Amino acid sequence: MSAATPAGAYLYPWDVVGDPGCAERVAELGVRRVAVAAAYHTVRALTPRHPDHRVVTADHSAVYYRLDPARWADADGLRPVAASWAPAGAFEQAAATLADAGLEVYGWVVLAHNQRLGSLRPDAAVVNAYGDRYPWALCTAAPAVRRYAATLAAETAALPHLSGLELESCGWYGFDHLHAHDKTSGVALPPAARLLFSLCFCGPCADAYAAHGADPDALRHAVRESLDGVFSGQARDATLPPELADVVRRMRIATATAFRAEVLDAVRAERPGLPVLLHTHPDPLAFGANPGAEPATLHATADGAVLQCPVRSPAALDAVRAQAAPGRRVVATVTALRGMGADLDDLPAWCADLVAAGATELRFYHAGLASAADLRAVRAAVAGVNP
């Protein structure tokens, strides 16, 4: 590998604020960029090196920067709140500290995953074919959700010390979610069933199905009938008649494309030229934190793709190859935490294989959660791809 491969790491604001050694410690890893959470979901996080605390509990989705009330004056009730468990302006403080250490700071923003807002405004959340609401999943077809996401991304883009944005869940969210004490795995749902169980039937989605040629009630009935076969054990997976499957595909892709466009347009109107990377998957029907988009379409609108490649797998290499092409920015995110399943001995070789497959950058998850041994492994992996 003749050209250097830029590397980066993820951090939470509370990893940096109050820890005078954090920025230098991260810079010594050899990374160039740091993605810092500016708007994030509920989490309980270890802080193994912080001088003042060891565990941070974020009990609802929140932002870590100082909100501008004027931006949210007409927000239809969908507006973020500042985190009470972090100092006011924690993101701005962390970004300034990291930038002073010579690191490029990217704002890491979670968009369609917000259980607090979905609970306060059920009409903005995904509702499945059975009528069950998913409060953790904001529906990207809802006009209020689109405005919320666009405003949130633009507000983050306006913050100082930023070199770029990383947008997570910029598209469809669905059934999958890491709940505390989750009890949803009793029936193992195959991939097609998980997709059908994630389809939304709220008012805007029903209108969108109709606009694409399907009767929403008939589609809902077909989805329930197919899923019931899986729940009863009579079917191995859930399927729809081809004509309905085609409607679902076209509607989901069109809605996600419009959602991404509205968010990206808002960011570029706010701060032209700021690089915007999207967490994504090459399957256009994928949903969740890394919602799918056809690679050519994504790279024609965003400035790059961030792919989840946590540990060695053929699927991760295939995803990188699907995105890779001359001139494209493809970021491979790898897990560097032994406690979360990383093979630290294999980490340098895995990173080299991702670069060989077409990744133009690496991101390590997560410098704030990592043990001392994890950080040594990151340093070795960065040195391995940039000898």
Summary of the structure (lengths in Angstrom):
residues: 387
radius of gyration: 20.7
end to end distance: 8.9
largest distance: 60.7
contacts: 1364
relative contact order: 0.13
helix: 40%
strand: 18%
